């Protein structure tokens, strides 16, 4: 079913006052749940966390969000204001890291599988090389290319509504393998659309 949409009917929300008219103001407890350091609760959460999503933006404001995953505890706490995680070899696009060169601001949404509440962390990031640190982050005998160190400015637990409403952890709501999008087909269609010629296999 195609949604009917007429852009001429849009009301553009362009002020904080109008936004507050629509959504209201947060409860005092919601405002005061934010802390500016890594306490024992945050440290314990990160020790169990195998996955987070990292948001960055460049100096022009162009945004990027990408996942980072590893064994539980791969995000290491160095002190109450600093954490670090490895950057392992990927496809070498390094969009997030290119962004950090011009804008060190970084946001993280940390996830525990099966848990609807998530941990949000905001701060400033630096890409670093440190031999002893890299050694401690080795995986299957291979050290990461570099690490990202974050000076934490905000930590807080985010409410469960999004994950709870989506039923993301309920296996009965998952698509079957046959219903999954064909990622190889999507990839090939997109690169050919941009002029890349896929070599045909010879018989």
C-alpha positions as CSV (number, residue, x, y, z in Angstrom):
1,X,0.0,0.0,0.0
2,X,1.5,3.4,-1.1
3,X,1.2,6.1,1.5
4,X,-0.5,9.3,0.3
5,X,1.7,12.3,0.9
6,X,1.4,15.9,-0.2
7,X,4.5,17.9,0.8
8,X,2.5,21.1,0.5
9,X,0.7,20.1,3.7
10,X,3.9,20.0,5.7
11,X,4.3,22.3,8.7
12,X,8.0,22.8,9.2
13,X,8.9,22.7,12.9
14,X,11.7,25.3,13.1
15,X,11.7,26.5,16.7
16,X,12.3,25.0,20.2
17,X,9.1,26.7,21.3
18,X,6.9,24.9,18.7
19,X,8.7,21.6,19.4
20,X,7.9,21.9,23.1
21,X,4.3,22.7,22.3
22,X,4.1,19.3,20.5
23,X,6.1,17.1,22.8
24,X,6.0,18.8,26.2
25,X,8.9,19.0,28.7
26,X,10.8,16.0,30.2
27,X,10.3,15.0,33.8
28,X,13.0,16.2,36.1
29,X,14.3,12.7,36.7
30,X,14.8,12.2,32.9
31,X,16.9,15.4,32.8
32,X,18.9,14.5,35.9
33,X,19.7,10.9,34.9
34,X,22.7,12.1,32.8
35,X,26.1,11.8,34.5
36,X,29.4,13.2,33.2
37,X,31.6,10.2,34.0
38,X,31.9,6.4,34.0
39,X,30.6,5.1,37.3
40,X,30.4,1.4,38.4
41,X,27.1,1.0,36.7
42,X,28.3,2.2,33.3
43,X,31.5,0.2,33.7
44,X,29.5,-3.0,34.5
45,X,27.3,-2.4,31.4
46,X,30.2,-2.0,29.1
47,X,31.9,-5.1,30.5
48,X,28.9,-7.1,29.1
49,X,28.4,-5.1,25.9
50,X,29.3,-6.8,22.6
51,X,27.8,-4.1,20.2
52,X,27.3,-0.4,19.9
53,X,26.4,2.1,17.2
54,X,28.6,5.1,16.7
55,X,27.4,8.4,15.4
56,X,29.8,11.0,13.9
57,X,29.5,14.1,11.7
58,X,32.1,16.0,9.8
59,X,32.8,19.7,10.0
60,X,30.0,20.4,7.4
61,X,27.4,18.5,9.5
62,X,27.2,15.4,7.2
63,X,26.4,12.5,9.5
64,X,27.3,8.8,9.7
65,X,26.2,6.0,12.0
66,X,28.0,2.6,11.9
67,X,28.1,-0.5,14.1
68,X,31.0,-1.7,16.1
69,X,31.0,-5.2,17.6
70,X,33.4,-7.6,19.2
71,X,33.5,-9.8,22.3
72,X,31.7,-8.5,25.5
73,X,33.9,-5.9,27.1
74,X,35.7,-4.9,24.0
75,X,35.0,-1.3,25.0
76,X,37.6,-0.8,27.7
77,X,37.4,1.7,30.5
78,X,40.7,3.4,31.2
79,X,39.5,5.7,34.0
80,X,36.2,7.4,35.0
81,X,36.4,9.8,32.1
82,X,38.0,7.7,29.4
83,X,37.2,4.6,27.4
84,X,38.8,3.1,24.4
85,X,37.9,0.5,21.7
86,X,39.7,-1.1,18.8
87,X,39.3,-0.3,15.2
88,X,39.8,-3.5,13.3
89,X,40.3,-4.0,9.6
90,X,37.1,-3.5,7.6
91,X,36.3,-2.3,4.1
92,X,38.6,0.7,4.5
93,X,35.9,3.3,3.8
94,X,36.6,4.7,7.4
95,X,33.7,7.2,7.1
96,X,33.5,7.6,10.9
97,X,37.2,8.1,11.3
98,X,37.4,10.6,8.5
99,X,34.6,12.5,10.2
100,X,36.5,12.5,13.5
101,X,39.5,14.3,11.8
102,X,37.4,17.4,11.4
103,X,34.9,17.0,14.2
104,X,35.9,14.9,17.3
105,X,32.3,14.7,18.6
106,X,31.0,11.2,18.9
107,X,27.8,9.5,20.1
108,X,27.4,5.8,21.1
109,X,24.4,3.6,21.7
110,X,25.5,0.5,23.5
111,X,23.3,-2.6,23.3
112,X,23.0,-5.8,25.4
113,X,21.2,-8.6,23.4
114,X,17.8,-9.3,24.9
115,X,17.7,-6.1,26.9
116,X,15.4,-3.2,25.8
117,X,17.2,-0.4,27.7
118,X,20.4,0.9,26.0
119,X,23.3,2.9,27.3
120,X,24.1,6.2,25.6
121,X,27.5,7.8,25.7
122,X,28.5,11.2,24.2
123,X,32.0,12.7,24.2
124,X,35.1,13.6,22.2
125,X,37.2,11.1,20.4
126,X,40.8,10.7,19.3
127,X,42.4,8.1,17.1
128,X,45.5,6.7,18.7
129,X,48.3,4.2,18.4
130,X,49.7,2.7,21.6
131,X,51.7,-0.6,21.4
132,X,50.7,-1.9,24.9
133,X,47.1,-1.0,24.4
134,X,47.0,-2.6,20.9
135,X,48.5,-5.7,22.3
136,X,45.8,-6.0,24.9
137,X,43.2,-5.7,22.1
138,X,44.6,-8.4,19.9
139,X,42.1,-10.8,18.4
140,X,43.2,-14.2,17.1
141,X,46.7,-13.0,17.3
142,X,46.1,-9.8,15.3
143,X,46.3,-6.3,16.8
144,X,43.9,-3.7,15.6
145,X,45.1,-1.0,13.2
146,X,44.4,1.7,15.7
147,X,42.2,2.5,18.6
148,X,39.6,5.2,19.3
149,X,39.8,6.9,22.7
150,X,36.8,8.7,24.0
151,X,36.7,11.4,26.6
152,X,33.3,10.9,28.1
153,X,31.0,13.9,28.6
154,X,27.6,12.3,29.1
155,X,26.3,8.8,30.1
156,X,22.7,7.8,30.6
157,X,20.3,4.9,30.2
158,X,17.8,5.3,27.4
159,X,14.2,4.1,28.0
160,X,13.1,0.7,26.5
161,X,10.3,2.0,24.2
162,X,12.0,1.7,20.8
163,X,13.3,-1.8,21.2
164,X,10.3,-3.0,23.2
165,X,7.8,-1.7,20.6
166,X,9.8,-3.1,17.7
167,X,9.9,-6.6,19.4
168,X,13.4,-6.8,18.0
169,X,14.5,-9.5,20.5
170,X,11.4,-11.7,19.9
171,X,12.5,-14.5,17.5
172,X,8.9,-15.2,16.5
173,X,8.8,-11.7,14.8
174,X,11.9,-12.3,12.8
175,X,11.8,-12.8,9.1
176,X,12.8,-16.2,7.7
177,X,16.0,-16.5,5.8
178,X,14.1,-16.7,2.6
179,X,12.5,-13.3,3.3
180,X,15.7,-11.5,4.0
181,X,16.7,-8.8,1.4
182,X,19.2,-10.1,-1.1
183,X,22.2,-8.2,0.0
184,X,24.5,-9.4,-2.8
185,X,21.9,-8.2,-5.4
186,X,21.5,-4.9,-3.7
187,X,25.3,-4.4,-3.5
188,X,25.7,-5.3,-7.2
189,X,22.8,-3.1,-8.4
190,X,24.2,-0.1,-6.4
191,X,27.8,-0.4,-7.6
192,X,26.7,-0.9,-11.3
193,X,24.4,2.1,-11.0
194,X,27.5,4.1,-10.1
195,X,29.5,2.9,-13.0
196,X,31.4,-0.1,-11.6
197,X,31.7,-3.0,-14.0
198,X,31.4,-6.4,-12.5
199,X,33.7,-8.9,-14.1
200,X,31.9,-11.9,-15.5
201,X,33.2,-15.3,-14.6
202,X,34.6,-17.3,-17.5
203,X,33.5,-20.9,-18.1
